[in-house]
Amino acid sequence: MPESVVTLVSIFISQEDEDERQEKESVQAKEDGLEGDKYRGFTRVAKSWDSEPKGTVRRNERQWSAVSMEDLAEIASKMDLAEPLAAQTLGANFCLEGAPGLSVLPRGSKLVFPSGAVLMVEEETMPCAEMGDEIERIHTTRSGSKVKGKMFPKHAIGLRGTLGFVDVAGEIKVGDKVLIRSTEV
């Protein structure tokens, strides 16, 4: 799938030191990330999962993150969730519809918006145990059993979304038709 057109259904931004993401109708993508978002910046500090020593200042490859409605539905099904899994529960900035396989887009793929904004894909977002704990806390199962949050990382591999950086600045709005240009041949 070298090119496809999908729809942006929601935008979420969170301020520094906030876990909760606020839903927005639009956001300005700037060269250093999304305006107002805590992940904005050209650099970031390495975390325990990075190959660099923790605390090292390095390039910020995670200025934005996105998930697809289809991938969220698949995770919810695998986890037997009674309610839909929401993009903001996973900490995503964007949720796209019509984009199954978004999570496994190859590095260098682009999301092109009507304003001319372009987001470059860096890598798949890896699922983490903390999000599983949050899913367990707020969700129930269809079968009535307890949600097994610790299974989230296993169920979400290849479905957790993608992340990257802003390649070209511009406005991004809910309802935008987004052209996905995959580097996959």
N, C-alpha and C positions, 0 to 999 in steps of 0.2 A: 504494500500500500504506500506508494511514493507520495501521493497527495490525497487529502480528503478535506471536506468542509464540515465543521462541527459547530455547535452553539454553546456560548458561554452562558451558563444558567445562574451562577452566583459568584460573588467576590467577597473575600473576608480579609480583614486587616487587623492586626493586633499591635498595640503600642508596647514599648519597652516595659518589661516587668509585668506584663499582663498575659495570663494564659488564655483568657476568653477572647475570641476573635469577633469583631464587629462586622456585621453584614453591610456592604456598601453597594451603591448603584453603579459607581465608576471609581477608577483610580488612575492616577498618573504614573506611568512607568517612566522612570528617569534612568539615566545611565548607571546610577549606583543602586537601583532597585525600586521598589514600590513606595511611593510617597506615604509616609506615616507608619510604615510597617517596621516591626522590630528587627527584621532580617535585612533591612536596607544597609548598604555599605559596600565599598569596594573590597574590604578585607574583613576577616573574622578571626576569632581566636580558636585554635585547634581544640577539639574535645577529645575525650578518651578513645573514641572510635576512629579517630584520624590516624594516618600513618606518621604524622609529625608529632613530636612531644607535646603533651597537653600544655596549653598556654601559648604556643607558638602563634605569632600573627602570620596569617596566610591569605591567599586570594579567596574571596567569597564566591563560591560556586552555587550558593543557595540563596539567591536574591528573591526567588519566588518558588512556589510549589503548586502542583495541580493534580487533581484526581478526576476520574470520569464516573458518571452515574452508573455505567455498566459495570465497571470494576468494583464500585461500592456495593452494588447489588450482589455480585458474585461473592464478595467477602461475607456479606450478611447471610447469604444462603449457606455458605460453608460453616458459618458459626451458629446457624439455626436461629438467627435473630428475628424476633417478632416484629420489630420496627425497622424502618429503613436506616441504614448507616449514613450519617450526615458528614459532608465534607469538613465542616468545622470541627467535628469530633476528632478528625485525623490531623487537624492543624493546617489544612490546605488553604492557600490563597484563592485558588480558582477551582470551580467545578464545571466540567464540560459534559455535554450530552452528545451522543453519537460518536463517541471516541473509545470503543473497546480496544484494549491493547495500548492505551496511552502510557501505561506504566513501563512498558518495555520499548518505547521509542529509542532508537539509537542516539548516542551523543552526536551533537551537531544538527539534529532535526530542529525545525523552526515552527513556532506558532506565530502566524502573521495576522494582525488585526486590521480592521477597516481604516483606522486612523494612521496606519503605517507603522505602529508599534510592532516590534519583533522580539519574541522571547526565544532564547536559545536553550535547547535541552542539554543538560550536562550528564545526568544519570538518573536511574531509578531511585525513588525514595525508599529507603529500607524501613521495614516495619520494626517498631520497638515495643518492648514489654510494657512501658508506661502507658501507651495507648491502649493496649489490651486491658490494663487495669481500669482505665476510664470507660471502655466499652462495657466491661463487667459491671461497673458501678451504675451506669445509666440505662442499660438494656436488659430485656428479658428474652427468653427463648420461646419459640413456637410450641415446643414440647413441654414447657413448664419447668424444665430443669434449670439449674444455675448456669449462667453464661460462663464459659471457660475462657477468661481473658488471656490466660497464659498461652492459649493456642493461637492467638491473633498473629504473631510473627509467622508461624507456619502457614496459616490460611491466607495471609496477605502477600506472600512472596509473588512478585510478578503482577500484583494488583494494587499496590499501595500508592501509586502515583509517580510523578516525575518531578524533577526540580531543575533549576538552571538560573541563568542570569539574563538581564535585559541587554539585548543587542542593539535595538533601535528604540529610542524614547517615543512615547505617544500615549494618548488616552485609551483606556480599556474600559468597556461598558458592558453591563449585563445585557444579554440579547445579541451581542456581536456575533457575526458569523466569522469563525476563525478558520483560516486555511492552515492545515498541518502539512508541512513539507518534510517528509521523512527522508533521512539519508539512506534508508534501506532500499536496495535495488530489486 
